């Protein structure tokens, strides 16, 4: 069996989980692109453009008018994707943003039950693979959606949220994000949030948290926690990279680290390759252990060129600065779109990881941790 054949078989048979993902492949209709041109011409606010494009894509999907969408899922071979809700709006990460996205996703699940399934437990992941349906884990990338109201946290759990990142880049009531000027750890309220998430069965995500907040959360949590999508600061210096201390603590606590493939996080070069992504994989494996590592791509968009500039500007509202090199038009050689997911499996095998290790890296390790953290 050739390497390509071995990789294809393993990818097909394993449970493949992207722990920070798109909702499937990016697909745009002629109507969407025409509307985008008009919106750009009249200088519509980026958040309005993003939400309207999302709504148009949503309607086209439900009406069966999004050509190539399901074929893109097949090409990627991803069984379960963790998808962020509530980010975009007039203000980022608000309660209203979250409710609007939850309503949209609820309609999607209700209208497409034979295609998509909401993942609430680890057993749901196993069933989705068995039934050949695509699983979706709903996540927040900020606790700002519920502010200081733990009652709202419980309501969001009841609505299906199973992963919540404690902070985005900036400071909130829970703790500090990774782009804060002088980041500290969890607040007293943040310790209580971690405790309540443990009680409910919501996975604590540290992806954009500062290193002090990450270490505090690992210590405060009675269940395993996750860094669903990040890189290693000791490989490439970047605020989105985690310290070696965090990597070690994730492994020692039984947690999970999903290495992302965002080009300007994994490298300082404008067009990095998967070899540079593998350097981050190797570092987490070295310090946390191979059984605690996975993949949260956080990439693979196929954005129209006229939308790239708008989103690059929008990132300032999300706490990114010029030194973070954010560029939605950047690419990774070997992972130019989300459909290229099988290349990750192949690259891991070619790099020397065993079949069993690769099964863990592309989904099995997350499944084990998700069972312990969520149920």
BELMOCOR-V668850 format. One record per helix or strand of 2 or more residues. SS is the DSSP state (H for helix, E for strand). FROM is the first residue (numbers start at 0). LEN is the number of residues. Records with the same first field share a line. If there is no record, write none. Layout:
# BELMOCOR-V668850
SS = FROM-LEN + FROM-LEN
This chain:
# BELMOCOR-V668850
H = 2-11 + 29-12 + 45-17 + 68-8 + 94-17 + 121-10 + 149-9 + 187-13 + 210-10 + 243-9 + 262-4 + 273-15 + 289-3 + 304-14 + 321-3 + 337-14 + 354-19
E = 16-5 + 79-5 + 115-3 + 133-7 + 160-5 + 202-3 + 225-7 + 240-2 + 255-4 + 292-3
